């Protein structure tokens, strides 16, 4: 299964490249562009930031970051938001390792509300759920992209609220848990919430696991 193969691969990023790159990889999930276009840019940026070392990122100007990301739409805004996001991690957790520990042990809502005190960091429950799944190794979250939302009957306008409002996302997690339980009753005993949400995304977006993490595949 593509989703299962991708999940195994992406969860190796933290061990292979460190929690900084793994977290930033997930952070980019909230940028509204095709993932096969975004992913190579993350690894290109890795080479200029020592795997997103927080001190290194703080010293790089927004202009230089934007130039490195120039192939992406809204590169100026993304560079500013990325610097702000990294600064919020430094201020709240001290290091990527401290943040990774929080992703493993803390509630997603407490992390969200702590970081959302910082401005212009492009943090939503979409990319934070990816961090909880890929860096914190939780199986109980879904990544609410437009394809998953549509299958679940959530409109585009409503999805924008689901990814920033605690109560809506909490309710969605409860609903998703029921779907996972039903899938297990139907014979998909090893199916997890993160796997079926990734499977929907891959299927509807026409993406294959083999298209991702290729040039920079993990051991």
BALUM-156733 format. One record per atom (N, C-alpha, C, CB): atom name; x, y, z. Coordinates in steps of 0.05 Angstrom, whole numbers, plus 5000, padded with zeros to 4 digits. Glycine has a CB too. Layout:
BEGIN
a|u|v|w
CA|X|Y|Z
...
END
This chain:
BEGIN
a|u|v|w
N|5017|4976|5000
CA|5000|5000|5000
C|5018|5025|5000
CB|4981|5000|5025
N|5012|5044|4982
CA|5028|5068|4980
C|5029|5083|5006
CB|5017|5086|4958
N|5006|5087|5019
CA|5005|5102|5044
C|5023|5090|5066
CB|4977|5105|5054
N|5022|5063|5068
CA|5038|5049|5088
C|5068|5052|5081
CB|5030|5019|5088
N|5075|5050|5056
CA|5103|5052|5048
C|5114|5081|5054
CB|5107|5046|5018
N|5097|5100|5047
CA|5105|5128|5052
C|5108|5133|5082
CB|5085|5147|5040
N|5089|5124|5098
CA|5090|5128|5126
C|5115|5117|5139
CB|5065|5116|5140
N|5123|5093|5131
CA|5147|5080|5141
C|5172|5097|5134
CB|5150|5052|5130
N|5171|5107|5110
CA|5194|5122|5099
C|5197|5150|5113
CB|5192|5126|5069
N|5174|5164|5115
CA|5175|5191|5126
C|5181|5191|5156
CB|5148|5205|5120
N|5174|5169|5169
CA|5180|5168|5198
C|5209|5163|5204
CB|5163|5146|5211
N|5225|5157|5183
CA|5253|5154|5186
C|5268|5181|5184
CB|5264|5135|5166
N|5255|5202|5176
CA|5268|5228|5172
C|5281|5238|5198
CB|5248|5248|5162
N|5267|5235|5220
CA|5278|5246|5245
C|5304|5232|5252
CB|5258|5242|5268
N|5305|5206|5249
CA|5330|5191|5256
C|5352|5196|5235
CB|5324|5162|5257
N|5344|5200|5210
CA|5363|5204|5189
C|5375|5232|5188
CB|5351|5197|5162
N|5358|5252|5190
CA|5366|5280|5186
C|5362|5297|5211
CB|5351|5292|5164
N|5350|5287|5232
CA|5345|5303|5256
C|5317|5313|5258
CB|5365|5326|5257
N|5308|5321|5282
CA|5280|5330|5285
C|5274|5356|5272
CB|5275|5332|5315
N|5295|5373|5266
CA|5290|5398|5253
C|5279|5394|5225
CB|5316|5414|5252
N|5293|5379|5209
CA|5284|5374|5182
C|5257|5360|5182
CB|5304|5358|5166
N|5254|5340|5199
CA|5229|5325|5200
C|5205|5344|5207
CB|5230|5303|5221
N|5209|5362|5226
CA|5188|5381|5233
C|5182|5401|5211
CB|5195|5395|5259
N|5203|5411|5199
CA|5199|5431|5177
C|5186|5417|5153
CB|5226|5444|5169
N|5193|5393|5148
CA|5180|5377|5126
C|5150|5377|5130
CB|5191|5348|5125
N|5141|5372|5155
CA|5113|5372|5161
C|5101|5400|5160
CB|5108|5360|5189
N|5116|5420|5169
CA|5106|5447|5168
C|5098|5455|5140
CB|5128|5466|5179
N|5113|5446|5120
CA|5106|5454|5092
C|5080|5441|5083
CB|5129|5445|5074
N|5069|5423|5098
CA|5043|5411|5090
C|5021|5433|5087
CB|5035|5390|5109
N|5024|5455|5101
CA|5003|5476|5100
C|5007|5495|5077
CB|5003|5491|5126
N|5027|5491|5060
CA|5030|5509|5037
C|5013|5498|5014
CB|5060|5511|5028
N|4996|5515|5002
CA|4977|5505|4982
C|4989|5501|4954
CB|4954|5525|4980
N|5007|5482|4952
CA|5019|5476|4926
C|5023|5446|4925
CB|5047|5491|4923
N|5027|5436|4901
CA|5030|5407|4897
C|5054|5397|4912
CB|5032|5400|4867
N|5051|5375|4928
CA|5072|5365|4945
C|5097|5356|4930
CB|5061|5343|4962
N|5093|5345|4907
CA|5116|5336|4891
C|5133|5359|4882
CB|5107|5319|4867
N|5122|5383|4883
CA|5138|5407|4876
C|5151|5418|4901
CB|5120|5428|4863
N|5138|5416|4924
CA|5148|5428|4948
C|5171|5411|4960
CB|5126|5430|4969
N|5168|5385|4960
CA|5186|5367|4974
C|5216|5371|4967
CB|5179|5339|4970
N|5222|5373|4941
CA|5251|5377|4934
C|5262|5403|4945
CB|5254|5376|4904
N|5245|5424|4947
CA|5254|5449|4958
C|5262|5448|4987
CB|5233|5471|4954
N|5248|5431|5002
CA|5255|5427|5030
C|5283|5417|5034
CB|5234|5408|5044
N|5290|5397|5017
CA|5316|5385|5020
C|5338|5403|5008
CB|5317|5358|5006
N|5331|5419|4989
CA|5350|5439|4979
C|5356|5459|5001
CB|5339|5453|4954
N|5335|5467|5015
CA|5338|5487|5037
C|5354|5474|5060
CB|5311|5496|5047
N|5351|5449|5064
CA|5367|5435|5085
C|5397|5439|5082
CB|5361|5404|5084
N|5406|5439|5057
CA|5435|5442|5052
C|5445|5470|5059
CB|5441|5437|5023
N|5427|5490|5060
CA|5435|5517|5066
C|5430|5525|5095
CB|5421|5536|5048
N|5419|5507|5111
CA|5412|5513|5138
C|5422|5493|5159
CB|5382|5515|5141
N|5439|5474|5150
CA|5449|5453|5168
C|5425|5438|5180
CB|5467|5465|5190
N|5408|5428|5162
CA|5384|5413|5170
C|5366|5430|5188
CB|5392|5388|5185
N|5363|5456|5181
CA|5345|5474|5195
C|5353|5479|5224
CB|5317|5463|5194
N|5380|5479|5228
CA|5390|5487|5254
C|5378|5515|5261
CB|5421|5489|5254
N|5367|5517|5285
CA|5352|5542|5293
C|5369|5567|5292
CB|5340|5538|5320
N|5394|5565|5300
CA|5412|5588|5299
C|5418|5596|5270
CB|5438|5582|5314
N|5422|5576|5253
CA|5427|5581|5225
C|5403|5595|5212
CB|5434|5555|5211
N|5380|5584|5217
CA|5356|5596|5205
C|5352|5625|5214
CB|5331|5580|5211
N|5358|5630|5240
CA|5354|5657|5250
C|5373|5677|5237
CB|5359|5658|5280
N|5396|5668|5228
CA|5416|5685|5215
C|5412|5690|5186
CB|5444|5674|5220
N|5396|5672|5173
CA|5391|5676|5144
C|5369|5696|5140
CB|5383|5648|5132
N|5374|5715|5122
CA|5354|5735|5117
C|5329|5724|5103
CB|5366|5758|5101
N|5307|5738|5106
CA|5283|5730|5091
C|5287|5731|5061
CB|5259|5747|5100
N|5303|5751|5053
CA|5308|5754|5024
C|5323|5730|5013
CB|5324|5780|5019
N|5343|5721|5028
CA|5358|5698|5018
C|5341|5673|5018
CB|5383|5693|5035
N|5325|5669|5039
CA|5307|5646|5040
C|5288|5646|5016
CB|5292|5645|5066
N|5277|5670|5011
CA|5258|5673|4989
C|5271|5666|4962
CB|5247|5701|4988
N|5296|5674|4959
CA|5311|5667|4934
C|5315|5637|4932
CB|5338|5682|4934
N|5321|5624|4954
CA|5325|5595|4954
C|5298|5580|4948
CB|5336|5585|4981
N|5276|5593|4954
CA|5250|5581|4950
C|5235|5594|4926
CB|5232|5584|4974
N|5250|5606|4908
CA|5238|5623|4887
C|5221|5607|4868
CB|5259|5636|4871
N|5225|5580|4866
CA|5208|5564|4848
C|5180|5560|4859
CB|5221|5537|4843
N|5176|5566|4885
CA|5149|5563|4897
C|5133|5589|4895
CB|5152|5555|4927
N|5107|5586|4893
CA|5090|5610|4894
C|5090|5621|4922
CB|5061|5602|4884
N|5089|5647|4924
CA|5089|5661|4951
C|5114|5656|4966
CB|5064|5652|4967
N|5137|5654|4953
CA|5162|5648|4966
C|5170|5669|4987
CB|5185|5646|4946
N|5163|5695|4983
CA|5169|5716|5002
C|5154|5711|5028
CB|5162|5743|4991
N|5128|5705|5026
CA|5112|5700|5049
C|5120|5674|5064
CB|5082|5698|5042
N|5127|5654|5049
CA|5135|5628|5060
C|5161|5632|5076
CB|5138|5607|5039
N|5180|5647|5065
CA|5206|5651|5078
C|5202|5665|5105
CB|5225|5666|5060
N|5185|5685|5105
CA|5179|5700|5130
C|5166|5682|5150
CB|5162|5725|5124
N|5146|5667|5142
CA|5132|5649|5160
C|5150|5627|5171
CB|5108|5637|5146
N|5168|5617|5154
CA|5186|5596|5163
C|5205|5606|5185
CB|5202|5584|5140
N|5215|5630|5181
CA|5233|5642|5201
C|5217|5646|5227
CB|5245|5668|5191
N|5193|5656|5225
CA|5176|5660|5249
C|5170|5634|5263
CB|5150|5675|5241
N|5164|5613|5247
CA|5158|5587|5259
C|5183|5577|5274
CB|5150|5567|5237
N|5206|5578|5262
CA|5230|5568|5275
C|5236|5584|5301
CB|5254|5570|5256
N|5231|5610|5300
CA|5235|5627|5324
C|5216|5619|5346
CB|5232|5656|5317
N|5191|5612|5338
CA|5172|5603|5359
C|5180|5577|5372
CB|5144|5600|5346
N|5192|5559|5357
CA|5203|5534|5369
C|5225|5540|5388
CB|5213|5515|5346
N|5243|5558|5380
CA|5266|5566|5397
C|5255|5579|5423
CB|5285|5586|5383
N|5236|5596|5421
CA|5225|5610|5444
C|5210|5592|5463
CB|5207|5633|5436
N|5194|5573|5452
CA|5177|5557|5469
C|5189|5531|5478
CB|5152|5551|5454
N|5207|5519|5461
CA|5218|5492|5468
C|5248|5491|5469
CB|5209|5473|5447
N|5262|5512|5461
CA|5291|5514|5464
C|5307|5500|5443
CB|5299|5503|5490
N|5296|5480|5431
CA|5310|5464|5410
C|5290|5447|5395
CB|5333|5447|5423
N|5299|5437|5372
CA|5282|5418|5357
C|5278|5392|5373
CB|5295|5411|5330
N|5298|5384|5388
CA|5296|5360|5405
C|5274|5363|5426
CB|5323|5353|5418
N|5274|5387|5438
CA|5253|5393|5458
C|5225|5392|5445
CB|5258|5419|5471
N|5223|5403|5421
CA|5197|5403|5407
C|5189|5375|5400
CB|5198|5421|5382
N|5208|5359|5390
CA|5202|5331|5383
C|5192|5315|5407
CB|5227|5317|5372
N|5203|5321|5430
CA|5194|5308|5455
C|5166|5316|5461
CB|5213|5314|5479
N|5159|5341|5457
CA|5132|5351|5462
C|5113|5337|5442
CB|5131|5381|5459
N|5121|5334|5417
CA|5104|5320|5398
C|5098|5291|5405
CB|5117|5321|5370
N|5116|5279|5419
CA|5112|5252|5428
C|5094|5251|5453
CB|5139|5238|5434
N|5096|5271|5470
CA|5084|5269|5497
C|5061|5288|5503
CB|5105|5272|5517
N|5060|5310|5489
CA|5040|5330|5495
C|5015|5329|5477
CB|5052|5358|5493
N|4994|5339|5488
CA|4968|5341|5473
C|4971|5360|5449
CB|4945|5349|5492
N|4960|5353|5427
CA|4962|5370|5403
C|4950|5397|5407
CB|4948|5356|5379
N|4930|5399|5423
CA|4916|5425|5428
C|4933|5444|5445
CB|4889|5421|5440
N|4947|5432|5465
CA|4964|5449|5481
C|4988|5460|5465
CB|4974|5433|5506
N|4999|5443|5448
CA|5021|5452|5430
C|5011|5474|5411
CB|5032|5428|5414
N|4987|5469|5400
CA|4976|5488|5381
C|4972|5515|5394
CB|4950|5477|5369
N|4959|5515|5417
CA|4953|5541|5430
C|4978|5555|5440
CB|4934|5536|5453
N|4998|5540|5448
CA|5023|5552|5456
C|5037|5566|5433
CB|5042|5530|5469
N|5039|5552|5410
CA|5053|5563|5387
C|5037|5585|5373
CB|5060|5541|5368
N|5011|5583|5374
CA|4994|5603|5360
C|4995|5630|5373
CB|4966|5593|5359
N|5008|5632|5397
CA|5012|5659|5408
C|5032|5675|5392
CB|5022|5656|5437
N|5047|5661|5376
CA|5067|5674|5358
C|5053|5681|5331
CB|5092|5656|5354
N|5060|5704|5320
CA|5047|5713|5296
C|5060|5703|5271
CB|5046|5743|5296
N|5043|5699|5251
CA|5053|5693|5223
C|5071|5669|5222
CB|5067|5718|5213
N|5062|5646|5234
CA|5079|5622|5233
C|5066|5600|5216
CB|5083|5612|5261
N|5044|5605|5203
CA|5030|5586|5186
C|5028|5558|5200
CB|5045|5583|5159
N|5017|5558|5223
CA|5012|5533|5238
C|4982|5527|5238
CB|5023|5534|5267
N|4975|5503|5229
CA|4947|5495|5230
C|4946|5466|5240
CB|4934|5496|5201
N|4922|5456|5244
CA|4920|5428|5252
C|4927|5409|5230
CB|4892|5422|5262
N|4930|5419|5205
CA|4938|5402|5183
C|4968|5395|5186
CB|4933|5416|5156
N|4985|5416|5188
CA|5013|5410|5190
C|5022|5400|5218
CB|5030|5434|5182
N|5007|5409|5239
CA|5014|5399|5265
C|5006|5369|5268
CB|4999|5416|5287
N|4984|5361|5256
CA|4977|5333|5256
C|4998|5316|5242
CB|4949|5328|5242
N|5009|5327|5220
CA|5031|5313|5206
C|5055|5310|5225
CB|5040|5328|5181
N|5061|5331|5240
CA|5084|5330|5259
C|5078|5309|5281
CB|5088|5357|5272
N|5054|5308|5291
CA|5047|5288|5312
C|5049|5260|5300
CB|5019|5293|5322
N|5043|5257|5275
CA|5044|5230|5262
C|5072|5222|5253
CB|5025|5230|5238
N|5086|5240|5241
CA|5112|5233|5229
C|5136|5236|5248
CB|5117|5250|5204
N|5134|5256|5266
CA|5155|5261|5286
C|5148|5250|5313
CB|5161|5292|5288
N|5123|5252|5321
CA|5114|5241|5346
C|5104|5212|5345
CB|5092|5258|5357
N|5102|5201|5320
CA|5095|5173|5315
C|5068|5165|5325
CB|5116|5155|5328
N|5049|5184|5326
CA|5022|5177|5333
C|5007|5167|5308
CB|5007|5201|5345
N|4989|5147|5311
CA|4973|5137|5289
C|4945|5148|5289
CB|4972|5106|5291
N|4938|5166|5308
CA|4911|5173|5312
C|4902|5199|5300
CB|4906|5174|5341
N|4918|5210|5282
CA|4912|5236|5270
C|4907|5233|5240
CB|4933|5256|5275
N|4892|5251|5229
CA|4889|5253|5200
C|4899|5279|5190
CB|4859|5248|5191
N|4909|5280|5166
CA|4919|5304|5153
C|4896|5315|5135
CB|4945|5300|5137
N|4884|5336|5144
CA|4859|5346|5130
C|4866|5363|5106
CB|4842|5361|5150
N|4875|5350|5085
CA|4879|5365|5060
C|4852|5367|5046
CB|4900|5352|5041
N|4851|5381|5023
CA|4825|5386|5009
C|4812|5360|5000
CB|4829|5404|4985
N|4829|5340|4992
CA|4818|5314|4982
C|4805|5299|5005
CB|4840|5298|4969
N|4818|5297|5028
CA|4807|5283|5051
C|4782|5297|5060
CB|4828|5282|5074
N|4783|5324|5061
CA|4759|5339|5070
C|4735|5333|5052
CB|4766|5369|5070
N|4740|5333|5026
CA|4718|5328|5007
C|4705|5300|5011
CB|4728|5330|4978
N|4722|5280|5015
CA|4712|5253|5020
C|4695|5252|5046
CB|4735|5233|5021
N|4703|5268|5065
CA|4689|5268|5091
C|4665|5287|5090
CB|4708|5276|5113
N|4660|5299|5067
CA|4637|5317|5065
C|4641|5345|5076
CB|4614|5304|5079
N|4666|5353|5079
CA|4673|5379|5090
C|4679|5398|5066
CB|4697|5378|5110
N|4665|5420|5065
CA|4670|5439|5043
C|4696|5454|5047
CB|4647|5460|5042
N|4705|5466|5025
CA|4731|5481|5026
C|4730|5503|5047
CB|4738|5492|4999
N|4708|5517|5048
CA|4705|5539|5067
C|4705|5528|5096
CB|4679|5555|5062
N|4691|5506|5100
CA|4691|5494|5127
C|4718|5483|5135
CB|4670|5472|5128
N|4732|5472|5116
CA|4759|5460|5121
C|4777|5481|5133
CB|4771|5448|5096
N|4775|5506|5123
CA|4792|5527|5133
C|4787|5533|5163
CB|4788|5553|5117
N|4763|5527|5172
CA|4757|5530|5200
C|4766|5506|5216
CB|4727|5535|5205
N|4763|5482|5205
CA|4770|5457|5219
C|4800|5457|5226
CB|4764|5433|5201
N|4817|5469|5209
CA|4846|5467|5214
C|4856|5488|5233
CB|4860|5469|5188
N|4838|5506|5243
CA|4848|5526|5262
C|4831|5528|5288
CB|4848|5553|5249
N|4808|5514|5288
CA|4790|5516|5312
C|4791|5490|5327
CB|4761|5522|5303
N|4798|5492|5353
CA|4802|5469|5370
C|4778|5450|5370
CB|4807|5477|5398
N|4754|5461|5376
CA|4730|5444|5379
C|4723|5429|5354
CB|4707|5461|5389
N|4725|5443|5331
CA|4719|5430|5306
C|4738|5407|5300
CB|4720|5450|5283
N|4764|5412|5304
CA|4784|5391|5299
C|4781|5368|5319
CB|4812|5403|5299
N|4775|5375|5343
CA|4771|5354|5364
C|4748|5336|5356
CB|4766|5366|5392
N|4726|5348|5347
CA|4703|5332|5338
C|4710|5315|5314
CB|4680|5350|5331
N|4726|5326|5296
CA|4734|5311|5272
C|4751|5287|5280
CB|4750|5329|5253
N|4768|5290|5300
CA|4785|5267|5309
C|4767|5245|5320
CB|4805|5276|5330
N|4746|5253|5334
CA|4728|5232|5345
C|4713|5218|5322
CB|4707|5245|5363
N|4705|5233|5302
CA|4692|5221|5279
C|4711|5202|5264
CB|4681|5243|5260
N|4736|5211|5261
CA|4756|5195|5247
C|4762|5169|5261
CB|4782|5211|5244
N|4762|5170|5288
CA|4766|5146|5304
C|4744|5125|5298
CB|4767|5152|5334
N|4719|5135|5295
CA|4697|5116|5289
C|4701|5104|5261
CB|4671|5131|5290
N|4711|5119|5242
CA|4717|5108|5215
C|4738|5087|5217
CB|4726|5131|5196
N|4759|5092|5232
CA|4781|5072|5236
C|4770|5047|5248
CB|4803|5084|5253
N|4753|5050|5268
CA|4741|5026|5281
C|4724|5010|5261
CB|4724|5035|5305
N|4709|5024|5244
CA|4692|5010|5224
C|4710|4995|5204
CB|4674|5030|5210
N|4731|5008|5196
CA|4750|4995|5177
C|4761|4969|5189
CB|4772|5014|5169
N|4767|4970|5214
CA|4778|4946|5227
C|4757|4924|5229
CB|4789|4953|5256
N|4732|4932|5234
CA|4711|4912|5234
C|4706|4899|5206
CB|4685|4925|5244
N|4713|4915|5185
CA|4709|4905|5158
C|4733|4889|5149
CB|4705|4928|5139
N|4753|4884|5167
CA|4775|4867|5160
C|4802|4881|5157
CB|4769|4853|5134
N|4802|4908|5158
CA|4827|4923|5156
C|4838|4927|5184
CB|4822|4951|5142
N|4846|4905|5196
CA|4853|4905|5225
C|4877|4922|5231
CB|4858|4877|5234
N|4895|4925|5213
CA|4920|4941|5218
C|4917|4970|5209
CB|4944|4928|5205
N|4894|4977|5198
CA|4890|5004|5187
C|4889|5024|5210
CB|4865|5005|5171
N|4904|5046|5206
CA|4904|5068|5226
C|4892|5093|5213
CB|4933|5074|5237
N|4886|5113|5229
CA|4874|5137|5219
C|4893|5152|5200
CB|4866|5156|5242
N|4918|5154|5208
CA|4937|5168|5190
C|4940|5153|5164
CB|4964|5171|5204
N|4939|5127|5164
CA|4942|5112|5139
C|4919|5117|5120
CB|4945|5082|5145
N|4894|5116|5130
CA|4872|5119|5110
C|4870|5148|5101
CB|4845|5110|5123
N|4878|5167|5117
CA|4877|5195|5108
C|4899|5199|5086
CB|4881|5214|5131
N|4922|5187|5090
CA|4943|5189|5069
C|4934|5174|5044
CB|4969|5177|5080
N|4921|5151|5047
CA|4912|5136|5024
C|4892|5152|5007
CB|4899|5109|5033
N|4874|5166|5020
CA|4855|5183|5006
C|4871|5205|4990
CB|4835|5196|5025
N|4889|5218|5004
CA|4905|5240|4991
C|4920|5229|4967
CB|4925|5252|5012
N|4934|5207|4970
CA|4949|5196|4948
C|4931|5189|4924
CB|4964|5171|4957
N|4908|5176|4930
CA|4890|5167|4909
C|4878|5191|4894
CB|4868|5150|4921
N|4868|5210|4909
CA|4854|5233|4896
C|4873|5252|4883
CB|4837|5247|4917
N|4897|5255|4893
CA|4917|5273|4882
C|4934|5260|4860
CB|4935|5285|4903
N|4931|5234|4856
CA|4946|5220|4836
C|4976|5218|4843
CB|4943|5233|4810
N|4982|5215|4869
CA|5010|5214|4878
C|5016|5185|4886
CB|5015|5233|4903
N|5040|5176|4880
CA|5050|5150|4888
C|5073|5153|4907
CB|5058|5133|4863
N|5075|5134|4926
CA|5097|5135|4946
C|5124|5136|4932
CB|5095|5111|4964
N|5126|5123|4909
CA|5151|5123|4895
C|5159|5150|4884
CB|5150|5104|4872
N|5140|5169|4883
CA|5145|5196|4873
C|5158|5213|4895
CB|5120|5209|4863
N|5156|5204|4920
CA|5164|5221|4943
C|5189|5209|4957
CB|5142|5222|4963
N|5205|5228|4969
CA|5229|5220|4983
C|5247|5202|4966
CB|5222|5206|5010
N|5251|5209|4941
CA|5266|5193|4923
C|5295|5201|4922
CB|5254|5194|4895
N|5301|5225|4914
CA|5329|5234|4912
C|5342|5235|4940
CB|5330|5262|4900
N|5325|5237|4961
CA|5336|5239|4988
C|5324|5217|5005
CB|5329|5266|5000
N|5321|5193|4993
CA|5309|5171|5008
C|5326|5163|5031
CB|5304|5147|4989
N|5313|5153|5052
CA|5327|5145|5076
C|5337|5117|5073
CB|5309|5147|5101
N|5356|5110|5091
CA|5367|5083|5091
C|5347|5064|5101
CB|5393|5082|5107
END
